[in-house]
Amino acid sequence: MSFFNKLKNKFMKNEEAETDTEIYKDGMKKTRQSFTNKINDLMARYRQVDEEFFEELEEVLIMSDVGVMAVMDLIDELKFEVKRRNIKDPNKVKDVISEKLVDIYYNEDDEEIEKLNIQENELTVILVVGVNGVGKTTSIGKLAAQLKEEGKKIVLAAGDTFRAGAIEQLEEWGKRADVEVIKQTAGSDPAAVIFDGIKAAKSRQADILICDTAGRLQNKVNLMNELAKIQRVIEREVPNAPHEVLLVLDATTGQNAISQAKTFAEATNVSGIVLTKLDGTAKGGIVLSIRNELQIPVKLVGFGEGIHDLKKFDAHKFVYGLFADMLEEENE
């Protein structure tokens, strides 16, 4: 059985998995169309797999924002597998590409890396960071709604006290998700807000506290100092916290997201990525670039504006969404 069909079978076992797979397929339409067209064009121009074929494939992958280092690793893996399996037909390489993309994403890690680190029987603190405009506050609201539907009691802390309207925006999402928002006045000390949030979460016996933060990159030193202060407060009040530091990135910014990630990784111990607006870009390959260059797993992906449009990331579903058209062609 081809790897494509293995992927399809993997997600047709239950209704929820099948629905999520369709969301990935629909949400990755722009990326898939761009990627598929380039791959199909490449396959049509070559009668056999040779060095020139791999050079052009390398270009196609880099243009899809997969990232130079990830592409180099992938090409090396492909060359090895093509030789081992004695593949001559370029069309047969599609299946190997999809298989190796999953392998490269996980590397030596298991699939547990995609799960949020939620504590049992104690308060979980999730710190959310990212520049303004990437969908940080929106993602917090969606995540709160998702976790509440899973039976968790959630409290939000409005730690972005500097951006105009940020507190009000979080309050609105709090209403939508039906969760409490702890706040102070605009311009307040963010660490003080987080402190209040921790106290409130404990007194209300909440399961999870999600903390919003400012997203100013104009002065990196101030940003780092602010995040360091917030982390000290969290560590002092909740041992071994924060349990997750989620960095929100906008998929439409492509490689610029990588430079943002590096800056925040210097300021705080980022444990996972929330990648928003994946449905609005043809450069979905950035998922693999982030994972390969930063060794930080993507944990959540956004496919739209609705409260249920933030999904847990799954590399198998991602690759299925990337190759769905080719899979359907194969089965015709």
Secondary structure, DSSP 4 states (H G I P E B T S, - for coil): --HHHHHHHHHSSSHHHHHHHHHHHHHTHHHHHHHHHHHHHHHHH-SS--HHHHHHHHHHHHHTT--HHHHHHHHHHHHHHHHHHT---GGGHHHHHHHHHHHHHHTTS-GGGGS--PPSSS-EEEEEE--TTSSHHHHHHHHHHHHHHTT--EEEE----SSTTHHHHHHHHHHHHT-EEE---TT--HHHHHHHHHHHHHHTT-SEEEE------SSHHHHHHHHHHHHHHHHHHSTT--SEEEEEEEGGGTTHHHHHHHHHHHHS---EEEEE-GGG-S-TTHHHHHHHHH---EEEEE-SSSTT-EEE--HHHHHHHHHHHHHHHHH-
